[in-house]
Amino acid sequence: MNLRFQIMTEAVANLGVPVPVDVAQIEQELTSLWKSASEREGEGAVMRACSCNLVAIALDEKEAVSLASVLAKVSEFHPCRSIIAYREENGENPGGVNAGMRAWLSAQCFSPVAGGPQVCCEAIAIAARGKAAGDLPNTLVSLLVPDLPAFVYWRSFKSLDQELVNRIAHFSDLLIVDSHASKEDLENRERLLELLRNPPAGISIRDLNWSRLTAWRDLIAQFFDVPSNRRHVWEISEIEICRAVARPGNVPTRTLLLIGWLAARLNWKQVSAERNGDEWLSRWQSASGDVVVRLTGSSAGAAQTADIQSVRLRTRSGVTFSVTQEKGSSCMSATSHTPASVLVHTVPRDSMDEATLLIRELSIAGEDAGFQAALAAALKLEKAFR
């Protein structure tokens, strides 16, 4: 069941043109939405659910539409009141409306158990233009369900929405960004990095790029969970990371974050960094000696995703550990090559779709100290490469 309607006056309802609305009307229509759902007969019971607020800041209407389907999937795992907000370009609206807000409401429903009641969550979309855009932060805050955590997702990270996000973030518990989206936009990337370095007081920040590295980090760490391999982690002398590159020259944000994680965990000190096209070379000092980290890049093929393809670690004693994402495969392989044996471990690769990443981040409570340490090392390395 999908209950959907637009907030409109009777005068323009037949034309299908949304008109400016106030917060009180949105809440009234939500009440009407649930009343209507509870009175429907012959379609099964409906349960209203909400465990948090999830606000997504979109760049424009096109992005708002794509975010709606993402948030619908998230609500199945984290029942929430989802709110998508974006600013519209100035100019005359259809119907002669020059400034104001438009709003859409819907109930996202799913059945967790076959034959059981449907669980429904509220979904709100708001578009603002002109002077009304300045009131958008206050409108969003007023629509948050009281006494529930509030999460803000800023996908595109564009300067146009900087003020909006800053204001709404002060009323939230967590701000989620995606540094992958900034790899081709250096100006906005600088703003993102500054936000990650210096988040507003009391606000936690998460990066979906960190979540994309979970499988790589887990498989690398598991090599050294084996008692006989633990000493080798302190003997690493060389790391080679191969990437499939969509566009030459892009900042390898995810790869730098992976290097930052290794450097932070193993207490390496950065010595130098240089690059030649899509080959990036950095040198580090560990407790046992020098460490060389080399990034190589090749054009992504038709069947490839622009991403890390393999990570190979070599030690001073000749032992190698490697993690590989095979071309066209949904599995990852972890191989340890020691004098005593060669062991290969294959696991399914985690889903990397946007909804899954958001679900994972919303499931983690509190600060992620590992991410903060990795980020600090990665930012320092990126600066050295410039």
C-alpha positions in Angstrom: 0.0 0.0 0.0 1.3 3.4 -0.9 -0.6 6.4 0.4 0.6 9.5 -1.5 -0.7 13.0 -2.0 0.4 16.5 -2.5 -0.5 19.4 -0.2 -2.6 21.7 -2.4 -5.5 24.2 -2.1 -8.8 23.2 -3.6 -8.4 26.0 -6.2 -5.4 24.4 -7.8 -5.9 20.8 -7.0 -7.3 20.0 -10.4 -4.3 21.5 -12.0 -1.9 19.4 -9.9 0.2 22.5 -8.9 1.6 22.4 -5.4 1.4 25.6 -3.4 3.3 27.1 -0.5 2.4 25.4 2.8 3.2 26.0 6.5 4.5 23.5 9.0 1.1 23.2 10.8 -0.5 22.1 7.6 2.2 19.4 7.0 1.6 18.0 10.5 -2.2 18.1 9.9 -1.9 16.2 6.7 0.3 13.6 8.3 -2.4 13.1 10.9 -4.9 12.7 8.2 -2.7 10.3 6.4 -2.5 7.9 9.3 -6.2 8.3 10.1 -7.0 7.3 6.5 -4.7 4.3 6.7 -6.2 3.1 10.0 -9.7 3.3 8.5 -9.0 1.3 5.4 -10.8 -2.0 5.4 -9.9 -5.3 3.7 -6.2 -4.4 3.1 -4.7 -5.7 6.4 -3.5 -3.9 9.5 -1.1 -1.0 9.3 1.5 -0.2 12.0 3.1 3.2 12.2 6.8 3.0 13.1 9.5 5.6 13.8 12.8 5.1 15.7 14.6 8.1 14.3 14.6 11.1 12.0 16.6 10.9 8.8 17.1 14.2 6.8 18.6 14.1 3.4 19.9 17.3 1.7 19.5 17.1 -2.1 21.1 19.4 -4.6 18.1 19.5 -6.9 14.8 17.8 -7.8 16.6 15.1 -9.8 18.7 14.1 -6.8 15.7 14.3 -4.5 13.9 11.7 -6.6 16.9 9.3 -6.5 17.2 9.8 -2.7 13.6 8.9 -2.2 14.1 5.3 -3.3 17.3 5.0 -1.2 15.6 6.3 2.0 12.7 3.9 1.4 15.1 1.0 1.6 16.8 2.4 4.7 13.4 2.7 6.5 12.9 -1.1 6.3 15.9 -1.5 8.6 15.7 1.8 10.5 12.0 2.8 10.7 12.1 6.6 10.5 10.5 9.9 9.5 12.5 10.7 6.4 12.7 14.2 5.1 14.2 15.2 1.8 14.9 18.9 1.3 16.3 20.9 -1.6 16.5 24.4 -2.9 14.9 25.3 -6.3 16.3 27.8 -8.7 14.8 31.3 -8.5 12.2 32.1 -11.1 8.5 31.8 -11.6 6.8 28.7 -10.5 4.1 27.1 -12.6 0.8 28.7 -11.5 2.5 32.1 -10.9 4.0 31.2 -7.5 7.3 33.1 -7.3 8.5 32.1 -3.9 7.5 29.5 -1.2 7.7 25.9 -0.4 6.2 22.8 -1.9 5.7 19.6 0.0 4.9 16.0 -0.7 3.9 13.3 1.8 3.8 9.6 1.6 3.8 6.4 3.7 6.6 4.0 2.9 5.2 0.5 3.8 6.6 -3.0 3.9 5.7 -6.3 5.4 8.4 -7.8 7.7 6.5 -11.0 8.0 4.4 -12.6 5.3 0.8 -12.2 6.1 1.5 -9.9 9.0 0.7 -6.3 9.4 2.3 -3.7 7.2 4.9 -1.4 8.9 4.7 2.1 7.5 7.0 5.1 7.9 6.4 8.8 7.0 8.3 10.3 4.1 8.3 14.1 3.5 9.9 16.0 0.6 10.2 19.8 0.7 11.3 22.1 -2.1 12.0 25.8 -1.3 12.8 28.8 -3.4 13.3 32.5 -3.1 13.0 34.0 0.4 11.4 30.8 1.7 14.7 28.9 1.2 16.1 30.9 4.1 13.4 29.4 6.3 14.1 25.9 5.2 16.4 25.0 8.2 13.7 26.1 10.7 11.1 24.2 8.8 13.2 21.0 8.9 13.9 21.3 12.6 10.2 21.8 13.4 9.4 18.6 11.5 11.8 16.4 13.5 10.0 13.9 15.7 10.8 15.0 19.3 12.9 12.8 21.6 14.3 10.7 18.8 17.8 10.8 17.3 18.2 12.9 14.1 20.6 11.9 11.3 21.5 14.1 8.4 22.8 12.7 5.0 24.5 15.2 2.7 25.2 13.2 -0.5 26.6 15.7 -3.0 28.3 18.2 -0.7 27.9 21.3 -2.7 28.6 24.8 -1.4 25.0 25.9 -2.3 23.8 23.8 0.7 26.6 24.6 3.2 24.6 27.1 5.3 21.5 24.8 5.2 23.5 21.8 6.4 25.4 23.8 9.1 22.2 25.0 10.6 20.3 21.7 10.6 23.4 19.8 11.8 23.3 21.6 15.1 20.1 19.8 15.8 21.3 16.4 14.7 23.2 13.5 16.3 25.1 12.5 13.2 26.1 14.0 9.9 26.8 11.5 7.1 28.8 12.6 4.0 30.4 10.8 1.1 33.9 11.9 0.2 33.8 9.8 -2.9 31.4 12.3 -4.5 34.0 15.0 -4.1 36.9 13.4 -6.0 36.4 15.4 -9.2 35.3 18.7 -7.5 38.4 20.0 -5.8 36.8 23.3 -4.6 34.0 21.5 -2.8 36.4 18.8 -1.7 38.3 21.4 0.3 35.1 22.4 2.1 34.4 18.8 2.8 37.9 18.1 4.2 37.6 21.2 6.4 34.3 19.9 7.8 35.8 16.5 8.4 38.8 18.0 10.1 36.8 20.4 12.3 33.2 19.2 12.7 30.8 21.4 14.7 30.9 20.9 18.4 29.0 17.9 19.6 28.3 16.5 16.1 29.6 13.1 14.9 30.5 12.8 11.2 30.7 9.6 9.2 31.9 9.0 5.6 30.4 6.4 3.4 33.8 5.9 1.8 35.0 4.5 5.2 32.1 2.0 5.1 33.1 0.9 1.5 36.5 -0.1 2.9 35.0 -2.5 5.6 35.7 -5.7 3.7 39.2 -4.7 2.8 40.0 -3.7 6.3 38.5 -6.8 7.8 40.4 -9.2 5.5 43.7 -7.4 6.0 43.2 -7.5 9.8 42.3 -11.2 9.7 45.7 -12.1 8.3 47.3 -11.0 11.6 44.6 -12.6 13.9 46.5 -15.9 13.2 49.1 -16.2 16.1 51.9 -17.2 13.8 51.4 -14.2 11.6 51.2 -11.5 14.2 54.9 -10.6 14.2 54.7 -10.0 10.5 52.5 -7.0 10.8 55.4 -5.1 12.3 57.7 -6.2 9.5 55.7 -4.8 6.6 58.1 -3.1 4.2 56.1 -2.6 1.0 52.5 -2.2 0.0 51.1 -2.1 -3.5 47.5 -1.1 -4.2 46.1 -1.5 -7.7 43.1 0.5 -8.7 40.7 0.6 -11.7 40.4 4.3 -12.6 37.3 5.8 -14.2 38.9 9.2 -15.0 42.7 9.9 -14.9 43.8 12.4 -12.3 40.9 11.8 -9.8 41.9 11.9 -6.2 41.9 8.3 -4.9 39.9 9.2 -1.8 39.1 5.7 -0.7 42.7 4.4 -1.3 44.2 7.2 0.8 41.8 6.4 3.6 42.9 2.8 3.5 46.6 3.9 3.7 45.7 6.3 6.5 44.1 3.4 8.4 47.2 1.2 8.1 49.5 4.1 9.1 47.4 5.1 12.1 47.0 1.5 13.3 50.7 0.7 12.9 52.0 4.1 14.1 53.9 4.9 10.9 55.4 8.3 10.4 55.1 9.9 7.0 58.4 10.7 5.3 57.6 11.8 1.7 55.0 11.6 -1.1 55.1 12.1 -4.8 52.9 11.3 -7.8 53.2 10.8 -11.5 49.8 10.6 -13.2 47.8 7.8 -11.6 50.9 6.4 -9.8 51.2 7.6 -6.3 54.3 6.8 -4.1 54.6 7.5 -0.4 57.4 6.6 2.1 56.9 6.0 5.8 59.0 5.1 8.8 57.9 2.2 11.0 59.4 0.9 14.2 61.3 -1.8 12.1 62.4 0.4 9.2 61.2 2.0 5.9 57.8 1.3 4.4 57.0 2.1 0.7 53.4 2.4 -0.4 52.8 2.4 -4.1 49.4 3.1 -5.8 49.0 2.2 -9.5 46.0 2.9 -11.7 44.6 1.5 -14.9 41.5 2.4 -16.9 38.4 0.6 -15.6 37.0 -1.8 -18.2 33.4 -2.2 -19.2 32.8 -4.9 -16.6 34.8 -3.2 -13.9 33.9 -0.8 -11.1 36.3 2.1 -10.6 37.6 0.9 -7.2 40.5 -0.8 -5.5 41.3 -4.1 -7.2 44.0 -5.5 -5.1 46.2 -4.8 -2.0 49.5 -6.6 -1.5 51.6 -6.4 1.6 55.2 -7.7 1.7 57.4 -8.1 4.8 61.2 -7.9 5.3 61.3 -11.7 5.7 59.6 -12.3 2.3 56.1 -13.1 3.5 53.3 -11.7 1.4 49.6 -11.1 2.1 47.2 -10.1 -0.6 43.5 -9.2 -0.9 42.0 -9.3 -4.4 38.7 -8.3 -6.0 38.6 -10.4 -9.1 37.3 -8.8 -12.3 33.6 -9.6 -12.9 33.4 -11.5 -9.6 31.2 -10.9 -6.5 33.9 -12.5 -4.3 37.1 -11.3 -2.7 40.1 -13.5 -2.1 42.6 -13.2 0.7 45.9 -15.1 0.2 48.8 -15.5 2.8 52.1 -16.8 1.4 54.5 -17.8 4.2 57.4 -20.3 4.2 55.2 -22.8 5.9 52.1 -22.6 3.7 50.0 -20.8 1.1 46.4 -20.2 2.3 43.6 -18.8 0.2 40.3 -17.6 1.8 37.4 -16.5 -0.4 34.4 -14.5 0.8 31.4 -12.9 -0.8 31.8 -9.2 -1.3 29.5 -6.9 0.7 26.9 -4.9 -1.2 28.2 -1.4 -1.9 24.8 0.2 -2.8 24.0 3.5 -1.2 21.1 2.2 0.9 23.2 -0.6 2.4 26.0 1.7 3.3 23.6 4.1 5.1 22.0 1.2 6.9 25.4 0.1 8.1 26.4 3.6 9.3 23.1 4.1 11.2 23.7 0.8 13.0 26.9 2.1 14.6 26.6 4.0 17.8 28.9 6.7 19.0 32.2 8.0 17.7 34.3 5.8 15.3 37.8 6.4 16.7 39.4 4.2 14.0 37.8 6.4 11.3 39.0 9.6 12.9 42.6 8.4 13.2 42.6 7.1 9.6 41.1 10.3 8.3 43.8 12.4 10.0 46.6 10.4 8.4 44.8 10.3 5.0 44.4 14.1 5.0 48.0 14.7 5.8 49.0 12.3 3.0 46.7 14.0 0.5 48.2 17.4 1.3 51.7 16.1 0.8 50.8 14.8 -2.6 49.8 18.3 -3.9 
